[in-house]
Amino acid sequence: MRIVIAGGHGQIALRLERLLSARGHEVAGIIRKPEQGDDLRAAGAEPVLLDLESASVEEVAAVLQGADAAVFAAGAGPGSGIVRKETVDQGAAMLFVDAAERAGVRRFLVVSSMGAGAQHPGDTEFDAYLRAKGAADAYVRSKSGLEWTILRPGTLTNDAGTGLVQLKASTGRGTVPRDDVAAVLAELVESPATAGLTLELISGSVPVAVAVKDVAGN
């Protein structure tokens, strides 16, 4: 499979690129800074220089042409301000969705956040982030032509992954290593039977592959 990842230099994305490349997939990661390219190459991914905040849908669709799957893992990041939550976490996500549709890419994964909701209250930057992610998720769900899966991890950590998770429509609050988020995404890419599902993810007791098969009904 050819898989294109938006936010290719993110912490989860780099882990995912390594996993997918090791599985024999052809992986490309969209980045904004040329100096990030070496990190992607080291992870086995092809760097593609493109700014999703200023790119047109045609430009993004050109990158996605011929891809079998697309993963939106971009984010403005902590401390970037409320405006960039709207332009990246919401706006760039919607642009990526539209471009995937235009390029004919059906399998579409989103790295969202537990608690995301378009009507989430509050005035903090994190509140704005959850609203932006929620609005983007709702936009993805409106696209019947996509085989979408939305993954909403709990609080992310840099602990070593255990390979043991809880993956359900609702898990309750919890933490999860970025290693395990990437591992679940790698399984989801190859599991189109999870299309149409919004899933929460925290650490648990079920091996990743089994957890994905369980939610897919396999």
MOKA-V793728 format. One record per pair of residues at least 24 apart in sequence whose ideal C-beta (glycine too) atoms are under 8 Angstrom apart, sorted by sequence separation. I is the first residue (numbers start at 0). J is the second residue. If there is no record, write none. Layout:
i=(I,I)
j=(J,J)
This chain:
i=(0,1,2,3,4,5,8,19,20,71,111,183,187,192,0,1,2,3,4,13,17,19,71,111,155,175,182,186,190,192,1,3,13,16,17,69,109,175,176,8,16,109,174,175,183,7,16,152,168,173,174,179,183,13,168,170,172,173,8,69,109,150,168,169,170,171,8,52,167,168,170,7,107,166,167,29,150,166,170,52,150,166,27,52,59,63,69,107,165,51,59,62,63,66,68,71,74,115,164,165,7,65,67,69,70,71,114,150,164,165,166,52,56,59,60,63,64,66,68,69,70,71,72,107,109,111,113,164,165,7,27,52,59,60,63,64,67,68,69,70,71,96,105,106,107,108,109,111,112,113,148,163,164,165,166,4,7,51,54,68,70,84,88,92,105,106,107,108,109,110,111,112,113,163,165,56,60,61,63,89,104,105,107,108,109,113,161,163,164,56,60,85,89,93,96,100,108,110,163,164,51,81,84,88,89,92,96,163,164,3,29,51,57,80,84,87,88,100,162,163,166,56,79,89,93,100,146,148,162,165,166,5,78,81,84,85,89,92,96,99,148,151,153,164,77,84,88,92,147,148,149,151,152,153,166,167,146,147,148,149,150,151,152,153,166,96,146,148,149,151,152,148,150,75,15,15,113,140,12,3,113,3,12,11,136,3,9,1,2,5,9,71,1,2,3,4,5,6,7,9,1,2,3,4,5,6,0,1,2,3,5,6,0,2,4,5,6,110,110,108,108,108,106,106,5,111,113,5,106,5,11,3,72,70,70,68,11,10,10,14,18,22,14,17,18,24,11,14,15,19,10,14,18,22,11,15,19,11,15,11,2,0,0)
j=(24,25,26,27,28,29,32,43,44,95,135,207,211,216,25,26,27,28,29,38,42,44,96,136,180,200,207,211,215,217,27,29,39,42,43,95,135,201,202,35,43,136,201,202,210,35,44,180,196,201,202,207,211,42,197,199,201,202,38,99,139,180,198,199,200,201,39,83,198,199,201,39,139,198,199,62,183,199,203,86,184,200,62,87,94,98,104,142,200,87,95,98,99,102,104,107,110,151,200,201,44,102,104,106,107,108,151,187,201,202,203,90,94,97,98,101,102,104,106,107,108,109,110,145,147,149,151,202,203,46,66,91,98,99,102,103,106,107,108,109,110,135,144,145,146,147,148,150,151,152,187,202,203,204,205,44,47,91,94,108,110,124,128,132,145,146,147,148,149,150,151,152,153,203,205,97,101,102,104,130,145,146,148,149,150,154,202,204,205,98,102,127,131,135,138,142,150,152,205,206,94,124,127,131,132,135,139,206,207,47,73,95,101,124,128,131,132,144,206,207,210,101,124,134,138,145,191,193,207,210,211,51,124,127,130,131,135,138,142,145,194,197,199,210,124,131,135,139,194,195,196,198,199,200,213,214,194,195,196,197,198,199,200,201,214,145,195,197,198,200,201,198,200,128,70,72,170,197,70,62,172,63,72,72,197,66,72,65,66,69,73,135,66,67,68,69,70,71,72,74,67,68,69,70,71,72,67,68,69,70,72,73,68,70,72,73,74,180,184,184,187,188,188,191,91,197,199,92,194,95,110,104,184,184,188,188,155,155,157,177,181,185,178,181,182,188,177,180,181,185,177,181,185,189,180,184,188,181,185,184,188,188,189)
